[in-house]
Each structure stands twice: as C-alpha cells, then as structure tokens.
Amino acid sequence: MKDKITKELSVQSRTNQLQILDTPEEVAEKLFRYLFNENKGIGHFSLQYQPAQDKDNEDEDSQANFYKKRHKFIKTQIQERLSASGETQKYSDIYYFLCYANGQTHVLFISNNKNHSGWKQFFKDNKERIFNLVFKFYILSQSLSLETVNGFEELLLVHSQKLTKSKDALRVWGQNLLIKYNKHNVLSLTLSRKSRLFFPKDQYSTVDTDSLGEVVVYKDKEYYFERDLDARRKNDINFMQFDKDHKNYEKFQKTQLYHYQNLMTQLEAFLTKCGILFKPLHFQADHYLENPFIKNIESVESLEIINNTGNDFNESDQKFLKNFLKHQGVSILTFYNYGKTVSTYEKIEIEGEDDTCWRITEVVPWSDIKLDKEKNYLVINKVLEEEAGSMAYQRNDGFWYPSTKIDNKDKVDLYSQLKRRFNYLKTGEFFSTQGINVSEFRAIGDGKSASSVLVINTDIKKIDQDILRLDTQDFTGGEYLDVEGYISYYLRGQEDSEKWKKFCENYKIKISPEFQKVLIELGIKNWIRQSLENPGFGLPIIPQSFTEKQFFTIYVRSPRKKEAKAVAVEFLYKDGYIYIKNIMRDMKEIENKFRFLRRQKNKPEKLIDDQQYFVDESEQLYISCYTDDMYTPILIGRNGIIEDMGNETLIINRQILGDNSSRLLPVVSYYNVDIKPINRIQNMICLDLQKETFIQYYIPPAKSIEASIKRGFRVYHLIGKKYSDHSILTFEIIEHPITALHFSTLTQNVLKISDNSQSSLLQKVAKVLIEN
C-alpha cells in the first residue's frame, strides 16, 4: 500500500488532547502546591454505605434511586466533616469525587485545610478522578459564560432549561465536562450529553432545604434534583453553525466547537498555573491516500417493501417507488400486504406526563410477519421521536414510549421486534433487512424534512413553473399542478433512464443522503446474504499488490448488565475480490481461539464492550481499529480561534482562501492550500504515521460542509500486536496486507459512528451479523 500513499504535510488541527510530560508523582505534588497556594486541600474518608442487595438485578429506576440516596449520604458526611473543622458550606455547593484503593471506596472533597496531603497516596491509581476534582475547583473559580450545575462529580454545562408540559418540573439539558487521563499520560477533554429533571421545593415531602440537594434557579424559583433522564433522545447544540453575518459571535459562542476551544484554553491555563509540564497534541497528517473507497457495491435486483408508516401506499405511491427504484437498479419491487400499513399510530397527550407517547395498533399482527431469507426487505417506519426514531416500548398502560433503551423491554416496536426474531446469532440464518424512518411518506421534499426520499437542492420558488409544466406535460395529462406535483408525475412516469437522469440534473434533484445510505446498506446486506449462500460470491475491490490473503474480522458487543456477543468472520482476498469463507458465532469457541480479547478488570469473566480486530493467524498478530474518548482525539478546529474572536478578526463562514483563510473547522479537512480543486479532499484519507506504534487517520466528510454540523470530527487509531503481546511498529502496520484491505474497503456516507466518520466494510459485516 505504501506505493499508493503520497507523503505531504497538512496544516495542523487543534484537538481535545494534551500530553502531560511530568510523572504522576510530580503531577500530584504540583496539584497539592496549587491547592495550598489557594488555601485549599483535599479531604478524604472511606465510604461506609450499605448498598442495596443485588442491585445489578434491579430495574433502572431502583438503581437510580440507590445512587441518589448514596449521593445524599456522601454530601451529609462531607458536610459533617467540614462543620467539625469550622467550615460552613451549602449542601448544593459541596462537590466530590470517588476513588478506589485496596478494595475500598474513598470520598475525596475540597476543604479549607490546606495541609491535607494524604490523598496523594491514591493518586497513582486514581489520577483521573483527583485531577478532575481539582480542575473543577479551578474552572468554577473562573468567569464562565455558561451556567453550570456543580454538585455532582461531573460539571454540567447547561445549554437549555425548559418546564415540563405540566409546569411542575424543570428539564435541564447540557453537557458533562470530564477530563480523561489515560495510561499514556494523555488528557482528553470530553463533553457528553446529559439531561436531568428538577422538582420545585413543594414537590418534596421534606421541608429541610439542605437535604434537597442540587439546586437550579429558573425564573426566580428554586428547583431541586430528582433524577437523570435519557439525554440521547435530543441534541440541542450544534458542533458548528455558520451565519450570514460572519461576525455573529453570539451564535458562535453557543456551538460545541467554541466550548471545546474555550475549555481547552482553560485547561492549558490551569496546567500552566500548576506548573505542570505539557504539550498540545495537534493532529497533522503527513501522508494521504486518495480514492480508496468502495463505490461499486451493486444495487439489489429485487426488494420487498414493508409499509409501517401508519398510512397505506396508494397506487400513485407504489408506481412512484417502482419507477424510482428501477432507476437505482432494483428491477423487481414488491409490496408486503399490497402496500397497506401494518400499523397505525395516534399521538397521545396524557395529563401530568411529559414524555411523548403513542397508541399503536397492529393492523397485521407483528408476530404473523414472516421473512424469506431469499429476499431483501426495506421497512419504512414511522418516526415517533427525533433521537429514538421508530424505537419504542410498551408500558403497562398500553401506550408506546419512544426510547433507545429497549434491550430489557419485552414489548418493542415492529422493526426492533423483527431484528430480535430474525437475528443471525440466534437463528444461524441471515435475513437482509434495512429500515428507514419517515415522519410521513412523501415522494418529493425540499430537503428540510426527514420525510421525503428525494431532495430538491434549489429552492422550489426558483423553478420556472411554466417551463417545468412543458417539460412534464407528457406525464401530467395537461393538468395544472404545483411544482412538486409536476416533478412527482415525471419521476414516476419516465422509464427512459437517460431522460430521467437528465431531468434530475436540470432541476437539481437528487436522492436524499438518508435514502442513499439505505440503498448502499441494502447492497452490502445483499452481498452478505448471497455470500452465505455461495462462498464463491466475491465483492470486487481495488486490486492489491499481493494476490491472496486470509484473515479474520472480530467484533465483540458486551453492554453493561447484558450477555456478551461476538462474531469472527473469516475473509479471503484473492485476485481483486473479497470472499466470506466462514463465520464463528459461538462465544466460547471465539474466546478460546482468540485469547487476546480484552476483559474487564473487576469482572474478568466479562469481555470489554465494542472490541474490533483484524487477525492474521498465519503471522500470529492482530490489528485493532477503534475510536475511543480515552485515546483517539476529536478535531476541534484550528489554533487561535479564541484569540481571534477576542480581537474581532475571526470570520465565521466557510471561506477557504489561501494561507490567511478564516477557516474554523479542522484545517486538515482542507489538507493544504495546494490541493486543487478543493473538493478532492472528500476522496482522501488523512494519515498520521509519525507515532512509533500506532497509526492515526481521519476521513473528511463525503459531502460539502453544510451550514450547521451536529457532531464533531472523529480520528481513528490502528494499533497492532503479536499474540506474544509485543507491539508492532507503525511502518510494519502500514505495510501489512490487512491494513491495505482495511483502507481499500472503506465506504462513504454509511457505517457511521457519527455524522462525520466512516468505517470499513470488513468491520460492517461483523457488526451486521450481531446487530442487524
């Protein structure tokens, strides 16, 4: 692969990582000196709190209640110790971190006794928690522009506050700030979504204000912490948002990119004040690989659509879908239940309840739906809620509640039920199914709604309706329609592929990114299905410099409190084709064969979650590919953004104009100013081969940067080891055939960990066999 890589430096991108150059002992001493100079110290005591019996088997509400009670118990214990030494501190202003040593749990808290130094004995094994405790004290002493909730171990940066529908509780949504501190002395500043529910004082049975806990003031009224909510169901903050006013700093200061930049600046200032030596870990590509992506995954020839939208497909809808998909390579399209919906939906408002809920009626009993493993299925599902999509579970009241937490629920939505019933690990048979969520089925849309399968790039108002009427008159029968009507008639009636394509180009119509992803996913699953039926059915990829290679891809899924699952897929590359030769799905067999699989320290019988490996048995080595908050950075833009905003030279737009560009986003996205045309970056993998034992790489988004970006930009790691646990050097990893196959099987716009990242088809196959 080395002969296909171009050596060239990119400009640097700032990341959320710093490397500490001092030893842990030196860091502990410098933190002590910093606190001493601030007339503060860290008190500690062993936590003596009796946990609930067998809490691992309790439901989520019981466990949340356990942690809440323990939290209050700890606060009371700290308050008593502070009072004994003459300190007075409000209950809600007390914050602490837990640490673990010699089989015991210890509580660490900030006190006015600056001579406290016993905590240093815990630092080596608990440096992350102690560092966060001191950094939290530092950052709360600074003037943050953002409201915070300070009483928990985490520091919650508040982005939105909203009363519930019943007006008797307050929802607080924001991001937890936590500094990861890994074994390589690298700090990673992370922001993770958090949602909490607060009640007013009169909702509690006690009148003792101090015992109520963390307090938030909203419109001059105090609200007290009740419980955590599922924060994955919403995202109220953009990673980046551009504006026509290129100096709209007020809007920019509400983006995640700004918060990362600002907080990293604060972290650097904190380390400097403590005298702790560090260096920024900027990401800089020194090589790049151009056009390695798989772009020839064939469309499915036949497809059956299961309509789960809540409304029947009429004859016009079916005709549109048939002609539309025919131009995407689907020659045979059928409709389950003649296109009639298998479920109906009614949104329900319940007094006193703030969660969205639905009444779902099974028009066709879900348990009666049978799938044929010889077919490919597309299930068009009703969107029930933005983040949860179509996922939901049924409560005892008979209503359905959208949620991503459905693993332990018996009664789940149709698509989740299909995935359970026709799962490869359970049945040993692979069923090619793919879902897409729509709020309602519409053939044509403006791109602003998730409910359409086609998107018009140009504003509909800019289309000349008279010309469009003439261009579509052969299919409209002379009717006078709106723009969407004319386009819909043409696209469902025009069977000539060249004319169909030319019409789409003329009116700037394209398939929505979501539906493009669905078609590629179906192509991948169709290949898996056919490969399992016929081991000689190969997928053509970029020819390699070697003629043959046999290897495994392993994926381990081991969520907390759930049974671990794993698959090991044996692949063969031969003469420009990838073949699936064998699949191992027995957990014990996989554990016995691949002894290097990582296990949890406190539960050695349980595997660590989300492990991904490429394995070469002939050379007794494995290569791990991952992106992880502890080790892999997030790109958070270029350097100097905060300084430029301070002197009002920052321009918030998407200009890319030479060395003095006002670029905001990770500048590695633009590679360097010599790349012409600039959109070539969309087909480049940016490689950092400067590290001794691992590769870092970044894949720019496959499409142009839009006005708003929800998620950040991920960097990946490749790291290799021998079965003997010896590390493989970077130059050996990059030259290994498995690495070449990994980079030659990346697909764009699919297989995403976030909106701005892609992964390998080889990884995808293993994941699909577990999660499809």
C-alpha positions in Angstrom: 0.0 0.0 0.0 3.0 2.3 0.6 3.4 2.9 -3.1 -0.2 4.4 -3.2 0.4 6.8 -0.4 1.5 10.4 -1.1 3.8 12.0 1.5 2.8 15.5 2.2 2.1 17.6 5.3 -1.2 19.1 6.2 -1.7 22.1 8.3 -2.4 21.4 11.9 -5.7 20.9 13.5 -6.3 21.5 17.2 -7.6 18.5 19.1 -9.2 17.9 22.6 -6.0 16.3 23.8 -2.8 17.3 25.7 0.1 15.2 26.9 1.4 15.6 30.4 5.2 15.5 30.5 5.6 15.2 34.3 5.4 11.9 36.1 2.3 11.1 38.1 4.2 11.8 41.4 5.2 15.2 40.1 1.6 16.0 39.0 0.3 15.0 42.4 2.8 17.3 44.2 2.1 20.2 41.9 -1.7 19.8 42.4 -1.0 19.9 46.1 1.0 23.1 45.8 -1.6 24.7 43.7 -4.3 24.0 46.2 -2.0 25.0 49.1 -1.5 28.4 47.5 -5.3 28.7 47.1 -5.7 27.9 50.9 -7.4 24.7 49.9 -6.8 21.0 50.4 -8.4 17.6 49.6 -10.0 15.8 52.5 -10.8 12.1 52.2 -12.6 9.3 54.1 -13.6 5.7 53.4 -17.2 5.4 52.3 -19.2 3.3 54.7 -22.6 3.0 52.9 -24.6 -0.2 52.7 -25.6 -0.8 49.1 -28.9 -2.3 48.1 -28.8 -6.0 47.8 -28.2 -7.5 44.3 -28.5 -4.1 42.8 -27.2 -5.4 39.4 -30.5 -7.2 39.0 -32.7 -4.3 39.9 -34.6 -2.2 37.4 -33.2 1.2 36.2 -35.5 3.2 38.5 -34.4 1.3 41.6 -30.7 1.6 40.7 -31.1 5.4 40.0 -32.7 5.7 43.4 -29.8 3.9 45.0 -27.3 6.3 43.6 -29.4 9.3 44.5 -29.6 8.1 48.2 -25.9 7.4 48.2 -25.1 10.8 46.8 -27.1 12.5 49.6 -25.4 10.3 52.2 -22.0 11.3 50.9 -22.9 15.0 50.9 -24.1 14.7 54.5 -20.9 13.0 55.6 -18.8 15.7 53.9 -20.9 18.5 55.5 -20.4 17.0 59.0 -16.6 16.9 58.5 -16.5 20.4 57.2 -18.6 21.7 60.1 -16.3 19.9 62.6 -13.4 21.9 61.3 -15.3 25.2 61.4 -16.3 25.3 57.7 -19.8 26.3 56.6 -20.8 25.3 53.1 -24.2 25.0 51.4 -25.2 21.4 50.6 -25.5 22.2 46.9 -22.1 23.8 46.8 -20.3 20.6 48.0 -18.7 18.6 45.3 -16.6 15.4 45.5 -15.1 12.5 43.5 -14.9 8.9 44.5 -11.8 6.8 44.2 -10.9 3.2 44.8 -8.0 1.7 46.6 -7.3 -1.6 48.4 -10.8 -2.9 47.7 -12.4 0.2 49.3 -14.3 3.2 48.0 -12.9 6.6 49.2 -14.5 10.0 49.0 -12.3 13.0 48.1 -13.6 16.5 48.6 -12.3 20.1 48.7 -11.7 21.6 52.2 -10.1 24.6 53.8 -7.4 22.5 55.4 -4.6 23.2 53.0 -2.3 20.8 54.8 -4.3 17.8 53.8 -1.9 15.6 51.7 -3.0 12.0 52.5 -4.9 11.9 49.2 -1.6 11.7 47.3 -1.3 8.0 48.2 -4.4 7.4 46.0 -3.2 9.5 43.0 -1.3 6.8 41.0 -4.4 4.6 40.6 -7.0 7.4 40.7 -5.2 10.3 38.9 -8.2 10.9 36.5 -10.7 11.4 39.4 -8.4 13.6 41.5 -7.3 15.7 38.5 -11.0 16.3 37.7 -11.7 17.3 41.3 -9.0 20.0 41.3 -9.7 21.1 37.7 -13.4 21.5 38.6 -12.4 23.7 41.6 -10.2 25.8 39.2 -12.8 26.2 36.5 -15.6 27.2 38.8 -13.3 30.0 40.1 -13.1 31.4 36.5 -15.9 33.5 34.9 -17.6 31.0 32.7 -20.1 32.5 30.2 -22.2 29.4 30.7 -24.5 28.4 33.6 -23.4 25.2 35.4 -24.8 22.7 37.8 -21.9 22.0 40.2 -22.9 19.5 42.9 -22.2 16.2 41.1 -18.9 14.5 40.3 -19.3 15.8 36.8 -19.5 19.5 35.9 -22.7 20.0 33.9 -22.6 22.9 31.4 -26.2 24.0 30.9 -27.4 24.6 27.4 -31.2 24.7 27.8 -33.8 24.7 30.6 -37.5 24.1 30.0 -40.5 23.5 32.1 -42.4 20.2 31.5 -45.8 20.4 29.9 -47.5 20.1 33.3 -45.3 23.0 34.6 -44.4 21.1 37.8 -40.9 20.2 36.9 -37.8 21.6 35.1 -35.8 19.8 32.5 -32.2 20.8 32.3 -30.2 19.7 29.2 -26.5 20.2 28.8 -23.1 18.5 28.6 -20.9 16.9 31.2 -17.3 18.1 31.3 -14.8 15.4 32.2 -11.1 15.1 31.6 -10.0 11.6 30.6 -6.5 10.8 31.9 -5.1 7.6 30.2 -2.1 5.4 31.0 0.0 7.3 28.4 -0.5 10.5 30.5 -2.7 12.0 27.8 -5.6 14.2 28.8 -8.7 14.2 26.7 -11.4 16.8 27.4 -14.8 15.3 26.7 -18.3 16.7 26.6 -21.1 14.2 26.8 -24.8 14.9 26.7 -26.7 14.9 30.0 -30.4 15.6 30.9 -31.7 16.0 34.4 -35.1 16.5 36.0 -35.6 19.0 38.8 -38.6 19.5 41.0 -39.7 22.6 42.9 -39.5 22.5 46.7 -43.2 22.0 47.2 -43.0 18.7 45.3 -40.8 17.1 48.0 -42.1 15.6 51.3 -39.3 17.2 53.3 -39.1 20.9 54.3 -35.4 20.7 55.1 -33.9 22.7 52.3 -30.4 21.5 52.9 -31.4 17.8 52.4 -33.0 18.6 49.0 -29.7 18.5 47.1 -28.6 20.3 44.0 -30.4 23.4 43.2 -31.1 25.2 39.9 -32.8 28.7 39.9 -35.2 29.2 36.9 -37.3 32.3 36.7 -36.6 33.2 40.3 -37.8 29.8 41.5 -35.6 27.1 43.0 -35.8 23.5 41.6 -34.0 20.5 43.2 -32.5 17.5 41.5 -34.9 14.5 41.2 -33.3 12.1 38.6 -31.4 11.7 35.4 -33.2 11.4 32.0 -32.2 9.8 28.8 -30.0 12.5 27.2 -29.6 10.5 23.9 -33.1 11.5 22.9 -32.2 15.0 21.9 -29.3 17.2 20.9 -29.8 20.9 21.5 -26.4 22.1 20.5 -24.6 22.1 17.1 -20.9 21.3 16.8 -20.6 24.2 14.4 -23.0 26.7 12.8 -22.2 29.3 10.1 -24.1 32.5 9.7 -24.6 35.1 7.0 -23.3 37.7 9.5 -19.7 36.4 9.5 -19.0 38.0 12.9 -22.1 36.7 14.7 -20.1 35.7 17.8 -23.2 35.4 20.0 -24.4 32.4 17.9 -20.9 31.0 17.6 -20.5 31.0 21.4 -23.4 28.6 21.6 -21.7 26.0 19.4 -19.7 23.0 20.7 -16.7 23.9 18.7 -16.4 27.2 20.7 -16.9 25.3 24.0 -14.1 22.9 23.2 -11.8 25.7 22.2 -12.6 27.7 25.3 -12.3 24.8 27.7 -9.1 23.6 26.2 -7.7 27.1 26.7 -8.9 26.9 30.3 -7.2 23.5 30.7 -3.9 24.8 29.3 -4.1 27.8 31.7 -4.8 25.5 34.6 -1.8 23.3 33.9 0.4 26.4 33.5 -0.8 27.8 36.8 0.0 24.5 38.5 3.4 24.4 36.8 2.6 21.0 35.2 4.6 20.5 32.0 2.5 19.5 28.9 2.4 19.7 25.1 -0.7 20.1 22.9 -1.4 17.0 20.7 -2.3 18.6 17.4 -3.4 16.4 14.6 -1.2 16.8 11.5 -1.4 14.4 8.5 1.9 13.6 7.0 0.6 11.2 4.3 -2.6 10.8 2.3 -4.4 8.1 0.4 -6.6 9.2 -2.5 -9.8 7.5 -3.8 -9.5 4.2 -1.8 -13.3 4.0 -1.2 -15.6 1.2 -2.4 -18.0 2.8 -4.8 -19.2 -0.2 -6.8 -21.5 -2.0 -4.3 -24.2 -3.3 -6.6 -27.8 -2.4 -6.1 -30.2 -5.1 -5.1 -32.1 -6.6 -8.0 -35.2 -7.4 -6.0 -36.7 -5.8 -3.0 -39.8 -6.1 -0.9 -41.1 -3.0 1.0 -42.9 -3.4 4.3 -45.0 -0.2 4.9 -45.0 0.7 8.6 -45.8 4.4 8.2 -49.3 4.4 9.6 -50.9 5.2 6.2 -51.5 2.9 3.2 -49.5 3.4 0.0 -51.9 4.3 -2.8 -51.4 3.4 -6.4 -49.6 6.6 -7.1 -47.1 6.0 -4.3 -46.4 2.4 -5.4 -45.9 3.5 -9.0 -43.5 6.2 -7.9 -41.5 3.8 -5.8 -41.3 1.2 -8.5 -40.0 3.6 -11.1 -37.8 5.5 -8.7 -36.1 2.3 -7.5 -35.9 0.9 -11.0 -33.5 3.7 -11.9 -31.5 2.7 -8.8 -31.0 -0.8 -10.1 -34.0 -2.5 -8.4 -35.7 -4.4 -11.3 -38.2 -6.3 -9.1 -40.1 -4.4 -6.4 -42.9 -5.9 -4.4 -45.0 -4.7 -1.5 -45.8 -6.7 1.6 -49.6 -6.7 2.3 -50.2 -4.9 -1.0 -48.6 -1.7 0.3 -51.0 -1.4 3.2 -49.6 -0.2 6.5 -49.0 -3.0 9.1 -49.5 -0.5 12.0 -51.4 2.7 12.7 -50.3 5.5 15.0 -52.1 8.0 17.2 -50.1 10.5 19.3 -51.4 10.7 22.9 -51.3 13.6 25.4 -51.5 12.3 29.0 -52.1 14.9 31.7 -49.2 15.0 34.1 -46.9 13.1 31.7 -44.2 15.0 29.9 -42.9 12.2 27.6 -44.3 11.7 24.1 -46.4 8.5 23.9 -48.4 6.8 21.1 -51.3 4.4 20.7 -50.0 1.9 18.2 -52.5 -0.6 16.6 -51.3 -3.7 14.8 -53.3 -3.9 11.6 -51.3 -7.0 10.8 -50.2 -8.9 13.9 -46.5 -8.3 14.1 -45.9 -11.9 15.2 -47.5 -13.1 11.9 -44.9 -11.3 9.7 -42.6 -13.9 8.2 -39.5 -13.1 6.3 -37.9 -15.1 3.4 -34.1 -15.3 3.7 -34.0 -15.3 -0.2 -35.4 -11.7 -0.3 -34.2 -8.2 0.7 -36.6 -6.1 2.8 -36.9 -2.4 3.3 -39.1 -1.4 6.3 -40.4 2.2 6.1 -41.1 3.1 9.7 -43.0 5.9 11.4 -40.8 8.4 13.2 -42.0 8.5 16.8 -39.4 10.9 18.2 -36.3 12.6 16.7 -33.5 10.8 18.6 -35.3 7.5 19.1 -36.6 7.3 15.6 -39.1 4.4 15.4 -37.7 2.7 18.5 -40.3 2.4 21.4 -41.5 0.0 24.1 -45.0 -0.5 25.5 -45.7 0.3 29.2 -48.3 -1.3 31.4 -50.8 1.5 30.5 -50.8 0.1 26.9 -49.2 3.2 25.4 -45.9 3.2 23.5 -43.0 5.4 24.6 -40.1 6.3 22.3 -36.7 5.2 23.7 -33.3 4.0 22.7 -33.2 1.9 25.9 -35.3 -1.1 24.8 -32.9 -4.0 25.3 -34.6 -5.2 28.5 -38.1 -4.5 27.4 -40.4 -7.3 26.3 -42.8 -5.4 24.1 -40.9 -3.4 21.5 -41.7 -1.7 18.2 -42.1 -3.6 14.9 -38.6 -3.1 13.5 -36.9 -3.9 16.8 -39.0 -7.0 17.1 -38.0 -8.1 13.6 -34.4 -7.6 14.4 -34.8 -9.8 17.5 -36.8 -12.6 15.8 -34.6 -12.8 12.7 -31.2 -12.3 14.3 -28.3 -14.2 12.8 -26.7 -15.2 16.2 -30.0 -16.8 17.3 -31.1 -18.4 14.1 -27.9 -19.1 12.2 -29.7 -17.7 9.2 -29.1 -14.2 7.7 -32.1 -12.1 6.8 -31.4 -9.0 4.7 -33.4 -6.2 6.3 -33.0 -2.4 6.4 -35.1 0.2 8.0 -35.7 3.9 7.2 -37.6 6.3 9.4 -40.1 8.9 8.0 -42.5 11.2 9.7 -44.8 10.7 6.7 -44.2 9.2 3.3 -43.7 11.9 0.7 -42.2 11.2 -2.7 -40.8 14.8 -3.1 -39.5 17.2 -0.5 -37.3 20.3 -0.1 -34.5 18.7 1.9 -35.6 20.3 5.1 -37.7 17.3 6.2 -36.7 13.7 7.0 -40.0 12.5 5.5 -39.0 12.5 1.8 -37.0 10.2 -0.4 -36.0 12.9 -2.8 -34.5 16.3 -2.2 -34.7 19.4 -4.3 -31.4 21.3 -3.9 -32.7 24.5 -5.4 -35.5 26.4 -3.7 -38.7 25.4 -5.3 -39.7 29.0 -5.7 -36.8 29.5 -8.1 -38.1 26.9 -10.6 -39.9 28.3 -13.6 -43.2 26.7 -13.3 -44.2 27.3 -17.0 -41.1 25.6 -18.3 -41.5 22.7 -15.8 -45.1 22.3 -17.0 -43.9 22.0 -20.6 -41.1 19.5 -19.7 -43.6 17.3 -17.8 -46.7 17.6 -20.0 -46.3 14.1 -21.4 -46.9 12.6 -18.0 -49.3 15.1 -16.4 -52.1 14.9 -19.0 -52.2 18.7 -19.2 -53.2 19.1 -15.5 -52.2 22.3 -13.7 -50.3 21.3 -10.6 -47.8 22.7 -8.2 -44.1 22.2 -8.7 -43.9 19.1 -6.5 -46.9 17.6 -8.4 -45.2 18.1 -11.8 -41.9 16.6 -10.6 -43.7 13.7 -9.0 -45.7 12.8 -12.2 -42.5 12.9 -14.3 -40.4 10.8 -11.9 -43.0 8.1 -11.6 -43.7 8.0 -15.3 -40.4 8.4 -17.1 -38.9 5.0 -17.8 -36.0 6.1 -20.0 -33.0 6.2 -17.7 -31.1 8.8 -19.6 -34.0 11.2 -19.8 -34.8 10.6 -16.1 -31.2 11.4 -15.2 -31.1 14.5 -17.4 -34.3 15.8 -15.9 -32.9 15.4 -12.3 -29.7 17.2 -13.3 -31.7 20.1 -15.0 -33.8 20.6 -11.9 -31.1 19.8 -9.4 -32.9 16.9 -7.9 -31.0 14.2 -6.1 -31.7 11.3 -3.7 -31.6 12.3 -0.1 -28.4 11.3 1.8 -30.5 9.1 4.1 -32.0 7.1 1.2 -28.6 6.9 -0.5 -27.3 5.3 2.7 -30.2 2.9 2.8 -29.5 1.7 -0.8 -25.9 1.2 -0.1 -26.7 -0.6 3.2 -29.1 -2.9 1.3 -26.4 -3.6 -1.3 -23.9 -4.6 1.5 -26.5 -6.9 3.2 -27.5 -8.4 -0.1 -23.8 -9.3 -0.7 -23.6 -10.8 2.8 -26.8 -12.8 2.1 -25.5 -14.1 -1.2 -22.1 -14.8 0.2 -23.5 -17.0 2.9 -25.4 -19.0 0.3 -22.5 -19.1 -2.1 -18.9 -18.8 -0.7 -17.7 -18.2 -4.2 -19.7 -15.0 -4.5 -17.0 -12.2 -4.2 -17.0 -8.5 -3.9 -14.6 -6.7 -6.3 -12.3 -4.1 -4.6 -9.2 -2.1 -5.6 -6.6 -4.7 -6.8 -3.8 -5.1 -4.2 -0.1 -5.6 -4.7 -0.5 -9.2 -3.2 -2.6 -11.9 -4.8 -4.1 -13.6 -1.8 -4.7 -13.1 2.0 -6.8 -14.9 4.5 -7.8 -13.2 7.8 -10.5 -12.7 10.4 -12.5 -9.7 11.5 -13.8 -9.9 15.1 -16.5 -7.8 16.7 -17.4 -8.0 20.4 -20.6 -6.5 21.8 -20.7 -6.6 25.6 -23.0 -3.9 27.0 -23.3 -3.4 30.8 -25.5 -5.9 32.5 -26.2 -7.8 29.3 -24.8 -11.0 27.8 -21.7 -10.6 25.7 -22.0 -11.4 22.0 -19.2 -11.9 19.4 -18.7 -13.0 15.8 -15.5 -13.8 14.0 -15.8 -13.6 10.2 -13.1 -15.3 8.1 -12.4 -13.4 4.9 -10.3 -14.3 1.9 -8.9 -11.8 -0.5 -7.9 -13.3 -3.9 -7.2 -11.6 -7.2 -9.2 -8.4 -6.6 -12.1 -10.0 -4.8 -13.2 -10.3 -1.1 -15.0 -13.5 -0.1 -16.7 -14.6 3.1 -15.3 -18.0 3.9 -16.6 -18.9 7.3 -18.4 -17.3 10.4 -17.9 -18.2 14.0 -20.7 -17.2 16.3 -20.2 -19.5 19.4 -19.0 -17.3 22.2 -16.8 -19.9 24.0 -15.2 -21.0 20.7 -14.3 -17.4 19.9 -12.9 -16.8 23.4 -10.8 -19.9 23.3 -9.4 -19.3 19.8 -8.6 -15.6 20.3 -7.1 -15.4 23.7 -6.1 -11.7 23.3 -9.7 -10.5 23.7 -9.7 -7.9 26.5 -11.6 -8.5 29.7 -12.9 -6.2 32.4 -10.6 -5.7 35.4 -13.3 -6.0 38.1 -15.2 -8.8 36.2 -12.5 -10.9 34.4 -15.2 -13.3 33.2 -16.8 -10.5 31.1 -15.3 -9.1 27.9 -14.9 -5.4 27.3 -17.5 -3.9 25.0 -17.0 -2.8 21.4 -13.8 -4.6 20.5 -12.9 -4.7 16.8 -9.9 -6.6 15.4 -8.3 -7.8 12.2 -6.5 -11.1 12.8 -3.7 -12.7 10.8 -3.4 -16.2 12.2 -0.5 -17.1 9.9 1.6 -14.3 11.4 0.1 -14.6 14.9 -0.8 -10.9 15.0 -3.9 -8.7 15.4 -4.7 -5.1 14.4 -7.2 -3.2 16.4 -9.2 -0.4 14.8 -11.1 2.0 17.1 -12.1 5.5 18.1 -12.3 6.0 21.8 -12.6 9.0 24.2 -9.6 7.7 26.2 -7.2 7.5 23.3 -8.4 9.0 20.0 -8.8 12.8 19.6 -11.7 14.8 18.3 -10.7 17.6 15.9 -11.9 20.9 17.3 -10.7 23.4 14.7 -7.6 25.4 14.1 -5.5 27.2 16.7 -6.1 30.8 17.7 -9.9 30.9 17.3 -10.5 32.3 20.8 -7.7 34.8 20.4 -9.0 35.9 17.0 -12.5 36.3 18.4 -11.1 38.5 21.2 -9.5 40.9 18.8 -12.6 40.7 16.5 -10.7 39.3 13.5 -12.5 36.0 13.5 -14.8 35.4 10.5 -17.4 32.8 10.9 -18.1 31.4 7.4 -16.9 28.7 5.1 -14.3 30.7 3.1 -11.2 28.8 2.0 -8.9 31.4 0.7 -5.2 30.8 0.9 -2.9 30.8 3.9 -4.7 33.7 5.6 -8.1 31.9 5.4 -10.6 32.3 8.2 -11.0 28.6 8.5 -12.8 27.4 11.6 -13.3 23.7 11.2 -10.4 21.2 11.4 -8.0 22.5 8.9 -6.9 19.0 8.0 -10.3 18.9 6.2 -8.7 21.3 3.7 -5.5 19.4 3.7 -3.3 22.2 2.3 -3.7 25.1 0.0 -2.0 23.3 -2.9 -4.9 20.8 -3.3 -6.9 21.9 -6.3 -9.8 21.6 -6.7 -10.6 21.8 -3.0 -13.4 19.1 -3.2 -10.6 16.5 -3.8 -10.4 16.3 0.0 -13.7 14.4 0.0 -11.8 11.4 -1.5 -8.7 11.5 0.7 -7.8 9.6 3.9 -5.5 11.8 6.0 -2.8 9.6 7.7 -0.6 10.4 10.6 2.3 7.9 10.6 4.6 9.9 12.9 3.9 7.8 16.0 6.1 4.8 16.8 3.5 2.1 17.4 0.1 3.3 16.1 -1.5 5.0 13.1 -3.9 7.9 13.4 -6.1 8.7 10.5 -9.0 11.0 9.6 -11.6 10.7 6.8 -13.1 14.0 5.6 -16.9 14.1 5.2 -18.0 12.7 1.8 -20.2 15.8 1.2 -19.6 19.5 1.4 -19.7 21.2 4.8 -23.3 22.5 5.4 -24.5 25.5 7.4 -24.8 23.5 10.6 -23.0 20.4 11.8 -24.4 18.4 14.6 -21.4 16.2 15.6 -17.7 16.6 15.7 -15.0 15.1 13.6 -13.5 11.8 14.7 -10.0 10.5 14.4 -9.3 6.7 14.3 -6.5 4.5 15.6 -4.9 1.4 14.1 -2.6 -0.4 16.6 -1.1 -3.8 16.2 0.3 -6.5 18.5 1.7 -10.0 18.2 0.0 -12.8 20.1 3.0 -12.6 22.4 1.8 -9.1 23.3 4.7 -7.3 21.6 3.8 -4.1 19.8 4.0 -3.9 16.0 5.8 -0.8 14.8 3.9 1.8 12.7 5.9 1.2 9.5 5.1 -2.5 9.8 1.4 -1.9 10.3 1.1 0.4 7.3 2.8 -2.1 5.1 0.7 -5.1 6.2 -1.8 -6.6 3.8 -4.7 -6.4 6.3 -4.2 -2.6 6.6 -4.3 -2.2 2.8 -7.5 -4.2 2.8 -9.0 -2.1 5.6 -8.3 1.1 3.8 -9.5 -0.4 0.4 -12.9 -1.3 1.8 -14.0 2.0 3.4 -17.4 3.2 2.3 -18.5 6.8 2.3 -21.8 8.1 3.8 -22.5 4.9 5.6 -21.3 2.8 8.5 -21.1 5.9 10.7 -20.0 6.2 14.3 -21.0 9.8 14.0 -22.2 12.0 11.1 -18.7 12.9 10.2 -16.9 9.5 10.1 -16.8 6.2 8.1 -15.6 2.7 8.8 -14.6 -0.4 6.8 -16.9 -2.8 5.1 -15.0 -5.6 6.8 -16.0 -4.2 10.2 -19.5 -3.6 8.9 -20.1 -7.3 8.1 -19.2 -8.4 11.7 -21.4 -5.7 13.2 -24.4 -6.5 11.0 -24.3 -10.2 11.9 -24.7 -9.2 15.6 -27.0 -6.1 15.3 -29.0 -6.4 12.1 
